[in-house]
Amino acid sequence: MTAAAVRAASGARAGAGKRPGHIGSLAVLVGVYGTAAAVTVAGLGRTLWQGLAEPRAALAFGVLVAIGELARWGAPPGEREPAPLGAAGALAYALLGENAGHPATHGVLQTVAVVAAAGLAGAVPHVVRGRGPGLGHMARRILTVGFAAVCFQPLYSAADLRERFGSGPGYAVLLLLLLVLTALWDAVLAALMVRARTRHPFGPLLRDELRALLHIGSAVCATGAVIALGVAVAGLWALPVFCVPLLLTQLSFRRYAAVRTTYRQTIASLARATEIAGYTPHGHARRVAELSCAVGRELGLSGPELTVLEYAALMHDIGQLSLVDPVPEGATALLPVAEQRRIALLGGAVVRQTGVPAAVAVVVERQADPYREQPLPARIVRAVNAYDDLTGECGTASGPLGALERLRLGTAYDYQPEVVEALARVLSRGGPAAGGAG
């Protein structure tokens, strides 16, 4: 597969829109990283010039953030919030209005300086191991904490507001409102950064980020608010007390993530049964799964829908194990429609015995139906599987361009036009290569 062929296959329209989109994505990332760097430099410079206000509190919260970063050890790749304790400590410092009944005076710039310095210090061991946090993680942390501090510190520093809110229910309501605003800001920022890197649709990305707030995000926000309230009344001794629940929550999430990883590895191993038995080419299921997920993101599928799509794509050929004679190179897209449907139904029956969600089996069973009768994940799997078959050794298409043209010719009955065009756009950007192997 050559880049020129894929660009030609995507059409002049997709090629014309690539460069402006790429420039816009680059501008977003430069803006985010540049703003985070400028805020960090301003905070560190101001703090070094004027010295630390309330050094004991700054040290205590800095140590908490650094420990939170160290606790990233063993976090699975791709975890949305790998350092929840550090995030909660940073948020609590931004929302700290009092320390044991005395007004806090650290301000916005010192908040950013302490969080940035502590985050970098806690990341050093990970950097040594080659698994340090990415720039995106650090920039997002700094901008989110800065946003919370800008919203809270000037507001609470006003004498009349401090007298009005005090440390009672009004103060708690104020913190709750600021937490909601901060969480929304963080979700929008995270979705923008992912959109800039991947150019996936913004709406589904934002929906996934907001959904994530109901899990570890809510625990981070709640712990940050509780720490700020606890320190306001009991002083810095409240820090270790209120960190324990979040540490236990983090441990639970890590175990849950480990179970999900093992579950996915089991499904991937099961999917390789057709390769080991010689029914499909090596890597076919993995390629189809990767490219299907990329197309699903392009079409705006949410996180749970992408999980169903990935599992179904991995196991879409498992029905071939029922065949007496293997299909040449496992290219089911070249078989008669009736035979494709029989293999799909047999595969769905096998999938239902594996314990995966029923939606996965439905996708496998209906992947050979006319696209107007299929759910969207089945339409994606069918198109991507056909593309991989057509670009394989036994495919009849002349490379990626010919494969995409064959799919376009089948859009009247077999393949949904929107899915085929989404596949072309993904390939035009150099997406996961789904063809060729054999």
C-alpha positions as CSV (number, residue, x, y, z in Angstrom):
1,M,0.0,0.0,0.0
2,T,1.4,3.3,-1.0
3,A,0.5,6.7,0.4
4,A,-0.2,8.0,-3.2
5,A,-2.6,5.2,-3.9
6,V,-4.5,5.8,-0.6
7,R,-4.8,9.5,-1.3
8,A,-6.0,8.9,-4.8
9,A,-8.6,6.4,-3.4
10,S,-9.9,8.9,-1.0
11,G,-10.7,11.3,-3.8
12,A,-9.8,14.9,-4.5
13,R,-12.3,16.2,-2.0
14,A,-10.7,14.4,1.0
15,G,-7.2,15.4,-0.2
16,A,-8.2,19.0,-0.5
17,G,-9.5,19.1,3.0
18,K,-6.6,17.4,4.6
19,R,-4.1,20.3,4.7
20,P,-6.4,22.9,6.4
21,G,-7.5,20.3,8.9
22,H,-3.9,19.4,9.7
23,I,-3.0,23.0,10.1
24,G,-5.9,23.6,12.4
25,S,-5.1,20.6,14.5
26,L,-1.5,21.7,14.8
27,A,-2.6,25.2,15.8
28,V,-4.8,23.7,18.6
29,L,-1.9,21.7,20.0
30,V,0.5,24.6,19.7
31,G,-2.0,26.9,21.5
32,V,-2.5,24.4,24.3
33,Y,1.1,23.6,24.9
34,G,2.2,27.3,24.5
35,T,-0.4,28.5,27.0
36,A,0.5,25.8,29.5
37,A,4.2,26.7,29.1
38,A,3.6,30.4,29.4
39,V,1.5,30.0,32.6
40,T,4.1,27.6,34.1
41,V,7.0,30.0,33.4
42,A,5.0,32.9,34.8
43,G,4.1,31.0,37.9
44,L,7.6,29.7,38.5
45,G,9.1,33.2,37.8
46,R,6.8,35.0,40.1
47,T,7.3,32.4,42.9
48,L,11.1,32.5,42.6
49,W,11.1,36.3,42.6
50,Q,8.7,36.9,45.6
51,G,9.2,33.6,47.5
52,L,6.7,31.1,48.7
53,A,3.6,32.2,50.5
54,E,2.7,29.7,53.3
55,P,5.7,27.4,52.5
56,R,4.4,24.6,54.8
57,A,1.2,24.3,52.9
58,A,3.0,24.6,49.5
59,L,5.4,21.8,50.6
60,A,2.6,19.6,51.9
61,F,0.5,19.9,48.7
62,G,3.6,19.6,46.5
63,V,4.5,16.3,48.2
64,L,0.9,15.1,47.7
65,V,1.0,15.9,44.0
66,A,4.4,14.3,43.6
67,I,3.3,11.1,45.5
68,G,0.3,11.0,43.2
69,E,2.5,11.1,40.1
70,L,4.7,8.4,41.6
71,A,1.5,6.3,42.1
72,R,1.2,6.1,38.3
73,W,3.6,3.1,38.6
74,G,1.9,0.2,36.9
75,A,-0.9,2.2,35.3
76,P,-2.1,0.5,32.1
77,P,-1.4,2.4,28.9
78,G,-4.1,4.8,27.7
79,E,-5.7,5.2,31.2
80,R,-7.7,8.5,31.2
81,E,-6.4,9.7,34.6
82,P,-3.2,7.8,35.4
83,A,-2.5,9.9,38.5
84,P,-5.8,10.6,40.3
85,L,-4.2,11.3,43.6
86,G,-2.0,13.9,42.1
87,A,-5.0,15.5,40.2
88,A,-7.0,15.6,43.4
89,G,-4.2,17.2,45.4
90,A,-3.6,19.8,42.7
91,L,-7.3,20.6,42.5
92,A,-7.5,20.9,46.3
93,Y,-4.6,23.4,46.4
94,A,-6.4,25.5,43.7
95,L,-9.6,25.5,45.8
96,L,-7.9,26.1,49.1
97,G,-9.4,29.2,50.7
98,E,-8.4,28.6,54.3
99,N,-5.8,26.6,56.3
100,A,-7.0,25.7,59.8
101,G,-9.3,28.8,59.9
102,H,-6.7,31.2,58.5
103,P,-7.1,32.7,55.0
104,A,-4.8,31.2,52.4
105,T,-2.7,33.6,50.5
106,H,-0.8,31.5,47.9
107,G,-2.7,32.9,44.8
108,V,-3.1,31.6,41.3
109,L,0.5,31.8,40.0
110,Q,1.9,30.0,43.1
111,T,-0.7,27.3,42.7
112,V,0.4,26.7,39.1
113,A,4.1,26.8,40.1
114,V,3.7,24.2,42.9
115,V,1.6,21.9,40.8
116,A,4.0,22.1,37.9
117,A,7.2,21.6,39.9
118,A,5.7,18.7,42.0
119,G,4.3,17.0,38.8
120,L,7.7,17.2,37.2
121,A,9.5,15.9,40.3
122,G,7.1,13.0,40.6
123,A,7.5,12.1,36.9
124,V,11.3,11.8,37.1
125,P,11.3,8.0,38.0
126,H,8.8,7.3,35.1
127,V,11.0,9.3,32.7
128,V,14.0,7.2,33.7
129,R,12.0,4.1,32.9
130,G,11.0,5.5,29.6
131,R,7.3,5.8,30.6
132,G,7.0,9.4,31.7
133,P,3.8,11.3,31.3
134,G,3.3,12.9,27.9
135,L,3.3,16.6,27.3
136,G,-0.5,16.5,26.8
137,H,-1.0,15.1,30.3
138,M,1.1,17.8,31.9
139,A,-0.4,20.6,29.8
140,R,-3.9,19.5,30.6
141,R,-3.2,19.3,34.3
142,I,-1.6,22.7,34.4
143,L,-4.4,24.4,32.5
144,T,-7.2,22.7,34.4
145,V,-5.6,23.6,37.8
146,G,-5.0,27.1,36.5
147,F,-8.6,27.4,35.5
148,A,-9.9,26.3,38.9
149,A,-7.5,28.7,40.7
150,V,-8.5,31.6,38.5
151,C,-12.2,31.0,39.1
152,F,-11.7,30.5,42.9
153,Q,-8.8,32.4,44.3
154,P,-9.8,36.0,43.4
155,L,-13.4,35.3,44.3
156,Y,-12.7,33.9,47.7
157,S,-10.0,36.6,48.4
158,A,-12.7,39.3,48.4
159,A,-13.4,40.0,52.0
160,D,-17.2,40.3,51.6
161,L,-17.4,37.0,49.9
162,R,-15.3,35.3,52.6
163,E,-17.5,36.6,55.3
164,R,-20.6,35.6,53.3
165,F,-19.5,32.1,52.6
166,G,-17.3,31.3,55.5
167,S,-16.7,27.5,55.9
168,G,-20.3,26.4,56.1
169,P,-22.8,25.1,53.5
170,G,-22.4,28.2,51.3
171,Y,-18.7,27.5,50.9
172,A,-19.5,23.8,50.0
173,V,-22.0,25.0,47.3
174,L,-19.5,27.4,45.9
175,L,-16.9,24.6,45.6
176,L,-19.5,22.3,44.0
177,L,-20.3,24.9,41.3
178,L,-16.6,25.5,40.7
179,L,-16.0,21.8,40.4
180,V,-18.7,21.4,37.8
181,L,-17.2,24.3,35.8
182,T,-13.6,22.8,36.1
183,A,-14.8,19.3,35.1
184,L,-16.5,20.7,32.0
185,W,-13.4,22.7,31.1
186,D,-11.2,19.6,31.6
187,A,-13.5,17.5,29.4
188,V,-13.6,20.1,26.6
189,L,-9.8,20.5,26.8
190,A,-9.2,16.8,26.7
191,A,-11.5,16.3,23.8
192,L,-9.9,19.1,21.8
193,M,-6.5,17.6,22.3
194,V,-7.5,14.2,21.2
195,R,-9.4,15.8,18.2
196,A,-6.2,17.7,17.3
197,R,-4.1,14.5,17.4
198,T,-6.5,12.1,15.7
199,R,-8.9,14.4,13.8
200,H,-11.8,12.3,15.1
201,P,-15.2,13.9,15.5
202,F,-15.3,16.3,18.4
203,G,-18.9,15.4,19.6
204,P,-18.3,11.7,20.4
205,L,-14.9,12.5,22.0
206,L,-16.5,15.1,24.3
207,R,-19.3,12.6,25.1
208,D,-16.7,10.0,26.1
209,E,-14.9,12.5,28.3
210,L,-18.1,13.5,30.0
211,R,-19.0,9.9,30.6
212,A,-15.6,9.3,32.1
213,L,-16.4,12.0,34.7
214,L,-18.9,9.6,36.2
215,H,-16.1,7.2,37.1
216,I,-12.6,8.2,38.2
217,G,-13.3,11.9,37.4
218,S,-16.0,12.1,40.0
219,A,-13.7,10.6,42.6
220,V,-11.0,13.1,41.8
221,C,-13.4,16.0,42.0
222,A,-15.0,14.8,45.2
223,T,-11.6,14.1,46.9
224,G,-10.2,17.5,45.9
225,A,-13.2,19.3,47.4
226,V,-13.1,17.2,50.6
227,I,-9.4,17.9,51.0
228,A,-9.9,21.6,50.6
229,L,-12.8,21.6,53.1
230,G,-10.8,19.4,55.5
231,V,-7.7,21.6,55.4
232,A,-9.8,24.7,55.9
233,V,-11.0,23.3,59.3
234,A,-8.4,20.8,60.5
235,G,-5.2,22.1,58.8
236,L,-2.7,20.1,56.9
237,W,-3.3,17.0,59.0
238,A,-6.4,16.5,56.9
239,L,-4.3,15.6,53.8
240,P,-3.3,12.0,54.6
241,V,-6.7,11.3,56.1
242,F,-8.7,12.2,53.1
243,C,-6.3,10.7,50.6
244,V,-7.0,7.1,51.7
245,P,-10.4,6.7,50.0
246,L,-9.0,7.9,46.6
247,L,-6.1,5.5,46.9
248,L,-8.5,2.6,47.5
249,T,-10.6,3.8,44.5
250,Q,-7.5,4.0,42.4
251,L,-6.6,0.4,43.4
252,S,-10.0,-0.8,42.5
253,F,-9.9,0.9,39.1
254,R,-6.5,-0.6,38.4
255,R,-7.8,-4.1,39.1
256,Y,-10.8,-3.4,36.9
257,A,-8.6,-2.2,34.1
258,A,-6.4,-5.3,34.5
259,V,-9.5,-7.6,34.3
260,R,-10.6,-5.8,31.1
261,T,-7.1,-6.1,29.6
262,T,-7.0,-9.8,30.4
263,Y,-10.5,-10.2,28.9
264,R,-9.5,-8.5,25.7
265,Q,-6.3,-10.6,25.5
266,T,-8.5,-13.7,25.8
267,I,-10.7,-12.6,23.0
268,A,-7.7,-11.8,20.8
269,S,-6.3,-15.2,21.5
270,L,-9.6,-16.8,20.6
271,A,-9.7,-14.8,17.4
272,R,-6.3,-16.2,16.4
273,A,-7.7,-19.7,16.4
274,T,-8.6,-19.2,12.7
275,E,-5.0,-18.1,11.9
276,I,-3.4,-21.0,13.8
277,A,-5.8,-23.5,12.0
278,G,-4.8,-22.0,8.6
279,Y,-8.2,-20.5,7.8
280,T,-7.2,-16.9,7.7
281,P,-4.0,-15.0,7.0
282,H,-1.7,-14.0,9.8
283,G,-2.8,-10.7,11.4
284,H,-6.0,-10.5,9.5
285,A,-8.3,-10.2,12.6
286,R,-6.0,-7.7,14.2
287,R,-5.8,-5.5,11.1
288,V,-9.6,-5.6,10.7
289,A,-10.1,-4.7,14.3
290,E,-7.7,-1.8,14.3
291,L,-9.1,-0.3,11.1
292,S,-12.7,-0.9,12.1
293,C,-12.2,1.0,15.3
294,A,-10.6,3.9,13.4
295,V,-13.6,4.0,11.0
296,G,-15.9,3.8,14.0
297,R,-14.3,6.8,15.6
298,E,-14.5,8.6,12.3
299,L,-18.3,7.9,12.3
300,G,-18.7,9.1,15.9
301,L,-19.2,5.8,17.8
302,S,-18.9,6.2,21.6
303,G,-16.5,4.2,23.8
304,P,-18.8,1.3,24.6
305,E,-19.9,1.0,21.0
306,L,-16.2,0.9,20.0
307,T,-15.6,-1.9,22.4
308,V,-18.4,-4.0,20.9
309,L,-17.0,-3.1,17.4
310,E,-13.5,-4.2,18.4
311,Y,-14.6,-7.5,19.9
312,A,-16.8,-8.3,16.9
313,A,-14.1,-7.4,14.4
314,L,-11.6,-9.7,16.2
315,M,-14.0,-12.6,16.1
316,H,-15.7,-11.9,12.8
317,D,-14.1,-15.0,11.0
318,I,-14.5,-17.5,13.8
319,G,-17.3,-19.2,11.9
320,Q,-14.8,-20.4,9.4
321,L,-13.7,-23.1,11.9
322,S,-16.9,-25.0,10.8
323,L,-15.7,-25.3,7.2
324,V,-14.3,-28.6,6.0
325,D,-12.0,-26.9,3.4
326,P,-10.5,-23.5,4.2
327,V,-11.4,-20.6,2.0
328,P,-8.3,-19.5,0.1
329,E,-6.5,-16.9,2.3
330,G,-9.8,-16.7,4.3
331,A,-11.2,-14.2,1.8
332,T,-14.9,-14.6,2.7
333,A,-15.8,-11.4,0.8
334,L,-15.2,-13.4,-2.4
335,L,-17.6,-16.2,-1.5
336,P,-21.3,-16.3,-2.6
337,V,-23.6,-14.3,-0.3
338,A,-25.4,-17.5,1.0
339,E,-22.1,-19.0,2.1
340,Q,-21.1,-15.7,3.8
341,R,-24.3,-15.7,5.7
342,R,-23.9,-19.3,6.8
343,I,-20.4,-18.7,8.1
344,A,-21.6,-15.5,9.9
345,L,-24.4,-17.3,11.6
346,L,-22.1,-20.2,12.7
347,G,-19.6,-17.6,14.0
348,G,-22.3,-15.8,16.0
349,A,-23.3,-19.1,17.6
350,V,-19.7,-19.6,18.7
351,V,-19.4,-16.1,20.0
352,R,-22.5,-16.4,22.1
353,Q,-20.8,-19.2,24.0
354,T,-17.8,-17.1,25.0
355,G,-19.6,-14.8,27.5
356,V,-19.1,-11.6,25.5
357,P,-22.0,-9.1,25.4
358,A,-24.8,-10.2,23.1
359,A,-24.3,-7.2,20.9
360,V,-21.0,-8.6,19.8
361,A,-22.7,-11.8,18.6
362,V,-25.3,-9.8,16.7
363,V,-22.6,-8.0,14.8
364,V,-20.9,-11.2,13.9
365,E,-24.1,-12.9,12.8
366,R,-25.3,-10.0,10.7
367,Q,-22.1,-9.0,9.0
368,A,-23.1,-10.6,5.7
369,D,-26.6,-9.1,5.5
370,P,-27.5,-6.2,3.2
371,Y,-26.2,-3.1,4.9
372,R,-29.7,-1.5,5.2
373,E,-30.6,-4.4,7.6
374,Q,-27.4,-4.2,9.6
375,P,-26.5,-2.3,12.8
376,L,-23.7,0.2,12.1
377,P,-20.9,-1.9,13.7
378,A,-21.8,-4.8,11.3
379,R,-21.6,-2.4,8.4
380,I,-18.2,-1.3,9.4
381,V,-16.9,-4.8,9.9
382,R,-18.2,-6.0,6.6
383,A,-16.6,-3.1,4.7
384,V,-13.2,-3.3,6.4
385,N,-13.1,-7.1,6.1
386,A,-13.8,-6.9,2.4
387,Y,-11.1,-4.2,2.0
388,D,-8.6,-6.5,3.7
389,D,-9.6,-9.5,1.7
390,L,-9.5,-7.5,-1.6
391,T,-6.0,-6.2,-0.9
392,G,-4.7,-9.6,0.2
393,E,-2.8,-12.1,-1.9
394,C,-5.9,-13.8,-3.2
395,G,-7.8,-10.5,-3.7
396,T,-9.0,-9.5,-7.1
397,A,-8.4,-5.8,-6.7
398,S,-5.4,-4.0,-8.0
399,G,-4.1,-2.6,-4.7
400,P,-5.8,-0.2,-2.3
401,L,-7.2,2.0,-5.0
402,G,-8.9,-1.0,-6.7
403,A,-10.2,-2.3,-3.4
404,L,-11.8,1.0,-2.5
405,E,-13.3,1.3,-6.0
406,R,-14.8,-2.3,-5.6
407,L,-16.3,-1.2,-2.3
408,R,-17.8,1.9,-3.9
409,L,-19.3,-0.2,-6.7
410,G,-21.0,-2.3,-4.0
411,T,-22.6,0.6,-2.1
412,A,-26.0,0.0,-3.8
413,Y,-26.5,-3.2,-1.8
414,D,-23.5,-4.6,0.2
415,Y,-21.7,-1.6,1.7
416,Q,-23.0,1.6,3.2
417,P,-21.6,4.6,1.3
418,E,-20.9,6.6,4.5
419,V,-18.8,3.7,5.8
420,V,-16.8,3.4,2.6
421,E,-16.1,7.1,2.5
422,A,-15.1,7.1,6.2
423,L,-12.7,4.2,5.5
424,A,-11.2,6.2,2.6
425,R,-10.7,9.2,4.9
426,V,-9.0,7.1,7.5
427,L,-6.7,5.5,5.0
428,S,-5.9,8.9,3.4
429,R,-4.6,10.1,6.8
430,G,-2.3,7.0,7.0
431,G,-4.6,5.1,9.3
432,P,-4.0,1.5,10.3
433,A,-3.0,-0.5,7.3
434,A,-5.6,-3.2,6.8
435,G,-4.4,-4.9,3.7
436,G,-1.7,-6.8,2.2
437,A,-0.5,-9.4,4.4
438,G,-1.4,-12.9,3.5
